Amino acid sequence: MEIIIPEHWDEKHLITFLYISVSVSDFIMTSKETTVLNQNLDRLFKEQYHLSESEKEAILLEVKSFPIANDAERIEAIKLLSEKISLDPETYQYVVNSLDEIAHSDKCVAIEEHSLMYYIRLRFNRNYPTK
């Protein structure tokens, strides 16, 4: 299946997708992960993007509805998003810290979470070559 990123997706969709991706990467999305994910989205969306709760929920629902069937498709979507959307250094650091917080929230960082976070860092840290 070919992954097609919606044209209107921006940083907010990207960040939401990354948070959800790490949360589900070990096949167990705990209530603690969900809570930490939502807290991080709240902080970022309200403080940096000045979004309302309903705007945040609309983005979250849209990203959750994005059709991803398996890990290979998720990796491909992250690759495509990294080619389309750049994060400024401050947002990048916030996202990396948030991903770490989400992964550690259930007191167990699975190899799948660790691997995906490493891949995300490589794709979005512009100090690394992109090819």
C-alpha positions in Angstrom: 0.0 0.0 0.0 1.3 3.4 -0.9 1.3 6.0 1.9 -0.1 9.3 0.9 0.3 12.1 3.4 -2.6 14.6 3.3 -1.5 17.9 1.7 -2.8 20.0 4.6 -0.8 18.1 7.3 1.5 20.5 9.1 3.7 20.4 12.3 0.8 19.8 14.5 -0.3 16.7 12.6 3.3 15.5 12.4 3.9 15.8 16.1 0.6 14.1 17.0 1.5 11.3 14.6 4.9 10.9 16.2 3.5 10.8 19.7 0.9 8.2 18.7 3.5 6.2 16.8 5.8 5.8 19.8 2.8 5.0 22.1 1.6 2.2 19.9 5.0 0.9 18.7 5.2 -1.8 21.4 1.6 -2.8 20.7 0.5 -1.8 24.1 -0.8 1.8 24.6 -1.2 2.1 28.4 -3.5 4.6 30.1 -0.3 6.3 31.5 1.1 6.7 27.9 -2.2 8.2 26.8 -2.2 10.6 29.7 1.4 11.8 29.1 0.7 12.0 25.4 -2.3 14.2 26.0 -0.5 16.4 28.5 2.3 17.0 26.0 -0.1 17.8 23.2 -2.0 20.2 25.5 1.1 22.1 26.5 2.4 22.4 22.9 -0.8 23.1 21.2 -2.0 25.6 23.7 1.3 27.4 24.5 3.0 27.3 21.1 0.1 27.1 18.6 -2.6 28.7 20.7 -5.2 26.1 19.7 -8.5 25.5 21.5 -9.3 22.1 23.0 -11.7 21.4 20.1 -9.0 22.2 17.5 -6.6 19.8 19.3 -9.2 17.1 19.4 -9.9 17.5 15.7 -6.2 17.0 14.9 -6.0 14.1 17.2 -9.0 12.4 15.7 -7.7 13.0 12.1 -4.3 11.5 12.9 -5.8 8.5 14.7 -7.9 7.9 11.6 -4.9 7.9 9.3 -4.7 4.4 7.8 -1.5 2.6 8.9 -1.6 -1.2 8.7 1.8 -2.1 10.0 5.2 -0.9 11.2 6.7 -0.7 7.7 3.9 1.7 6.7 4.4 3.8 9.9 8.2 4.1 9.1 7.4 5.1 5.5 4.9 7.7 6.8 7.5 9.2 9.1 10.0 9.3 6.3 7.6 11.1 4.0 6.6 13.5 6.8 10.2 14.3 7.5 10.7 15.2 3.8 7.7 17.4 3.9 7.8 19.1 7.3 10.8 20.5 9.2 10.8 21.3 12.9 12.7 24.3 14.2 15.4 23.3 16.7 13.3 24.3 19.8 10.3 22.3 18.7 12.5 19.4 17.6 14.0 19.3 21.1 10.6 19.5 22.8 9.2 16.7 20.6 12.2 14.4 21.4 11.9 15.1 25.1 8.2 14.4 24.9 8.7 11.2 23.0 11.1 10.1 25.7 8.6 11.0 28.4 5.8 9.1 26.7 8.0 6.0 26.2 9.1 6.0 29.8 5.7 6.7 31.3 4.8 3.1 31.7 8.3 2.4 33.3 9.3 0.1 30.5 10.8 1.2 27.2 10.4 -1.6 24.7 13.0 -2.1 21.9 10.3 -1.1 19.4 9.8 2.3 21.2 13.6 2.8 21.4 14.1 1.9 17.8 11.3 4.2 16.6 12.5 7.1 18.7 16.1 6.7 17.2 14.7 6.7 13.7 12.6 9.8 14.4 15.7 11.6 15.8 17.7 10.7 12.6 14.9 11.8 10.3 14.2 15.2 11.9 17.6 16.2 13.3 18.9 18.3 10.4 22.5 17.9 11.6 22.5 14.5 10.1 22.6 13.9 6.4 19.1 13.2 5.0 20.2 10.7 2.4 
